[in-house]
């Protein structure tokens, strides 16, 4: 993170999170829907351990660079990849589903859980099911 960006985006946006945790790594811009933070705070209370953001907002260029999907919710500020160190990721995914994220995708091989707040969510699904759905929707 650039020094100027760190200072600019270094303020709380929820009980447990700071804006800089969500910024795009290439341009340091941020779009963030407050309801995403609300649910992340709720999840953090539920797990009673720190929840870390490994990917938050992505500008369109960065989303393409990392292989993000055309209709990704990251560029809208409506999605995040999260992890924690307390226990297994499946527990985190299950609790994320319980607190109200509309889509929760469990990526055990990647070491993270995708959460988003899209209007018509997919619920809790594994990465292989998510990939099958993506292929189906792209046809």
C-alpha positions as CSV (number, residue, x, y, z in Angstrom):
1,X,0.0,0.0,0.0
2,X,1.3,3.4,-0.9
3,X,2.1,5.6,2.1
4,X,-0.3,8.4,1.1
5,X,-3.0,5.9,0.5
6,X,-2.4,4.3,3.8
7,X,-3.0,7.6,5.6
8,X,-6.0,8.5,3.4
9,X,-7.8,5.2,3.9
10,X,-6.8,4.6,7.5
11,X,-10.1,5.0,9.3
12,X,-12.7,2.7,10.7
13,X,-15.6,1.8,8.6
14,X,-17.2,-0.6,11.1
15,X,-16.5,-1.9,14.5
16,X,-13.6,-4.1,13.4
17,X,-12.5,-3.0,10.0
18,X,-10.6,-0.1,8.4
19,X,-11.2,1.2,4.9
20,X,-7.7,0.4,3.8
21,X,-8.3,-3.3,4.2
22,X,-10.7,-3.1,1.3
23,X,-8.7,-0.9,-1.2
24,X,-7.7,-2.1,-4.6
25,X,-4.0,-3.2,-4.5
26,X,-3.2,-1.6,-7.9
27,X,-4.9,1.9,-7.7
28,X,-5.7,2.1,-3.9
29,X,-9.2,3.2,-4.7
30,X,-12.2,1.9,-2.7
31,X,-15.8,1.3,-3.3
32,X,-17.6,-0.2,-0.4
33,X,-21.3,-0.9,0.3
34,X,-21.9,-0.4,4.0
35,X,-24.0,-3.5,4.3
36,X,-21.0,-5.6,3.5
37,X,-19.1,-4.1,6.4
38,X,-22.2,-4.6,8.6
39,X,-22.3,-8.3,7.9
40,X,-18.5,-8.7,8.3
41,X,-18.8,-7.1,11.7
42,X,-21.6,-9.5,12.6
43,X,-19.5,-12.4,11.4
44,X,-16.5,-11.2,13.4
45,X,-18.6,-11.1,16.6
46,X,-20.0,-14.6,15.7
47,X,-16.5,-16.2,15.3
48,X,-15.0,-14.3,18.2
49,X,-11.7,-14.0,16.4
50,X,-10.2,-11.6,13.8
51,X,-11.5,-12.0,10.3
52,X,-9.0,-10.8,7.6
53,X,-9.8,-9.3,4.2
54,X,-7.5,-10.8,1.5
55,X,-9.4,-9.2,-1.4
56,X,-12.0,-6.4,-1.2
57,X,-12.7,-3.8,-3.8
58,X,-11.0,-4.4,-7.2
59,X,-11.0,-1.8,-10.0
60,X,-12.0,-3.3,-13.4
61,X,-8.3,-3.5,-14.6
62,X,-7.2,-5.4,-11.5
63,X,-10.2,-7.6,-11.6
64,X,-9.3,-8.7,-15.1
65,X,-5.6,-9.1,-14.2
66,X,-6.4,-11.6,-11.4
67,X,-8.9,-13.5,-13.5
68,X,-12.0,-12.1,-11.9
69,X,-15.3,-12.8,-13.6
70,X,-16.9,-10.2,-15.9
71,X,-19.9,-9.8,-13.5
72,X,-17.8,-9.9,-10.3
73,X,-19.2,-8.1,-7.3
74,X,-15.7,-7.0,-6.2
75,X,-15.7,-3.9,-8.5
76,X,-19.1,-2.9,-7.1
77,X,-17.8,-3.0,-3.5
78,X,-20.2,-5.8,-2.7
79,X,-17.8,-8.7,-2.2
80,X,-14.7,-9.8,-0.2
81,X,-12.4,-12.7,0.2
82,X,-11.9,-13.5,3.9
83,X,-10.0,-15.9,6.1
84,X,-9.2,-16.4,9.8
85,X,-6.8,-18.4,11.8
86,X,-9.1,-19.7,14.5
87,X,-10.3,-23.0,12.9
88,X,-11.1,-24.4,9.5
89,X,-12.5,-22.4,6.6
90,X,-15.6,-24.5,6.3
91,X,-16.7,-23.3,9.8
92,X,-16.1,-19.7,8.7
93,X,-18.2,-20.3,5.5
94,X,-21.0,-21.8,7.5
95,X,-21.0,-18.9,9.9
96,X,-20.9,-16.4,7.0
97,X,-24.0,-18.0,5.6
98,X,-25.7,-17.9,9.0
99,X,-25.1,-14.2,9.5
100,X,-26.7,-13.3,6.2
101,X,-24.3,-13.1,3.3
102,X,-26.3,-13.9,0.2
103,X,-23.5,-15.8,-1.5
104,X,-20.7,-17.7,0.3
105,X,-18.2,-19.7,-1.7
106,X,-15.8,-21.9,0.1
107,X,-12.3,-22.2,-1.5
108,X,-10.3,-24.6,0.7
109,X,-7.5,-24.9,-1.8
110,X,-7.2,-21.1,-2.0
111,X,-7.4,-20.6,1.7
112,X,-10.3,-18.2,1.7
113,X,-14.0,-17.8,1.6
114,X,-15.8,-15.5,-0.9
115,X,-18.7,-13.5,0.6
116,X,-21.0,-11.1,-1.2
117,X,-24.3,-9.3,-0.9
118,X,-25.8,-9.7,-4.3
119,X,-29.6,-9.4,-4.5
120,X,-30.3,-13.0,-5.5
121,X,-27.6,-15.0,-3.8
122,X,-26.4,-18.5,-4.3
123,X,-26.3,-19.4,-0.6
124,X,-23.4,-21.5,0.7
125,X,-21.6,-23.5,-2.1
126,X,-18.3,-25.1,-2.7
127,X,-15.8,-23.9,-5.3
128,X,-16.5,-26.7,-7.7
129,X,-20.2,-26.0,-7.7
130,X,-19.5,-22.3,-8.1
131,X,-17.4,-23.0,-11.2
132,X,-20.1,-25.2,-12.7
133,X,-22.6,-22.5,-12.2
134,X,-20.3,-19.9,-13.8
135,X,-19.9,-22.1,-16.9
136,X,-23.6,-22.6,-17.1
137,X,-24.4,-18.9,-16.8
138,X,-21.8,-18.0,-19.5
139,X,-23.4,-20.1,-22.2
